Amino acid sequence: MADQDEVIRAIASRLGASVSRTQKMFTLDPFTFGINFLPIAASNSATDQFITQADSGFAIVKTGFTISDAANVSIANISDTPRFAPIVLTLSDSGSGRDLSNTPISIGTYFGDGKEPFIWSRPKVLDPNSTFTARIQNLVATAFNVRLSFHGFKIFGDVAAFKGR
């Protein structure tokens, strides 16, 4: 419930509306978007994205990732300590037209694992019909499968309010 309250507050702030009015304008549905790099080649870069639907926004509240070798076998020394995975990435939101960092950042900065996902300090609210992009770079000479998950809420309701801001 706390995640939902944070999302409603973030939307209210974004729209310059009261929390109680925002609660009446929008409904939240739990949802997870995924981006898979299968595989990310040795010492290579790749880009992929997810697109929010036209009828809903999306609020990211938690993120996680898994990494395995190209044969989908878990890599013990990486999967046990994901913050040291040899992957850097840049995240970008087409709705706001902004990257979330000025340079590629270690994957452990933005993503936790399945047991302990990374909890964002505040929800990242994405516009309806926008593209969220991940550009990743494998820093070592081994191919990996990398799966990113973006946990949060689809935001249904007055989507015109997003466009009117």
N, C-alpha and C positions, 0 to 999 in steps of 0.2 A: 504494500500500500504506500510506503514511503516513496518508492520510485515513481508511482503515479502522481503523487502530490508534487514531487519535484518537477515532473513534466508539465503539469498544469501551471505551476508557478512560472516555469520558463516560457511557456506559450503566452501567459498573461503579460509577462514583462515584455516580450517581443512585440505583442500587439498593443501595449499600453492600455490593457483592460484590467478590470478587477479579477481576482481569483474566482469569486463566486459567479461572475458573468461568464468567465472562460469555462468553468465546469459545466455550465448549461449549453455552451456552444459546441463542445467537443466530447467525443467518447474515445477511450483508449482501448486498444486490443493488443495483448501481448503478441510479439512477432519477432522472428530472427531472420535477418538477411545473411547470406553466406557468399563469400568470394573464395574460389578455389584456384590455386596455381598447381596444376597437376601435369608434369612437374615444373618447377622453376629450375632451368638448366644450370649446370655448374658455372660459376662466375658470370652470371647473366642477369638481366633485368626483365621484368614483365609488368604489364598493366592490365587490370580488369576492374569491373565495377558492378554495382547494382543500381537499379532505377526504381525510385518510388512511383507508385501508381498515381494517376491523375486525380483519383477520388480521395486520396489520403496523404498526409504528411507522415513523417517517421521521426521518432526521438530515440537516439542511441543513448543507452544508460550503462551498458556493460559490453565489454569485448573480450573475446578469447581466441586462441589459436592452437592448432596442433601441427606438428611437424613430423614427417617420417621420411625415410629414404624412398627412392623412386619405386621400390617394390612394396611400399606401404608397411614396412616393418618399423616399429617405433624405435627411435634412436635414443637409447637410455641416457647418455650424458647430456643430450639436448632436451628431451622431453621431461627429464627430472628437474632441470633448471632452465626453463624456457627464456628467462631474461637474458641468457647468454647465447641464444640462437644466433647464428651468423647471418642474420637477415636485417636489412634496413629498409624503411619504407617512408613514403609520403602519402598522406591522405588529403583528398581534395573534395570540396562540396561545390557542385556546379550551381546550386541554388543561390549561394552567397557569392560564388565566384572566387572562393578563397581556398588556399592550401592551409592545412592545420599546423604546418611548421615551415621554417625557412630553408630547411635542408633535410635530407633523409635522416630518419631517427631510428634507433634500435627498436626492433619489434616489441621487446619487453617494456618499452616506455608506454605503449598504447594497448597492449594485449596481455591478458593473463592466460591461465590454462583452464581446463574444464572444471577443476576443483575450486579454483580461485580466479574467477574472471577479473579483469581490470574494471574497476568502477570509476566512471568518469566523474570529475568533481562537480559538474553540472551537466544536465542532458544536452546533447547536441541535436537541435531540432532542424530537420531537413524539410524543405518545401515539397509540396506535391509535385509530381512529374519532374523531379530533379535527379541528377546522376551523382552518386558518391563513388569516387575512384580511389583505388589503392595501386600505387606504383611500388613494386618491391625489387630489391636487388639482393641476389645471393652472393655473399662475400667469399665463398670458398669453392674449391674445385670438386664439389660433390653435388649431384642433383638432389633436390628435395621436393616432396609434396608438402605444400603449405596450405592450410585451410583456415580462413579467417571467419569469425562469426560476430555479428553485430546484433546484440540483444537489446530489445526495447519495446516500443509501442507504436503501432500504426495509429495515426490520429485522424479520426473521422469526424465529420461535421461541417462547419462553415469554412470550406477550403478557400472560398473567395476572400475571407479575412486575411489569409496568408498573402494573397496577391495584392491586397489593398494597403499593405504596410509600407 
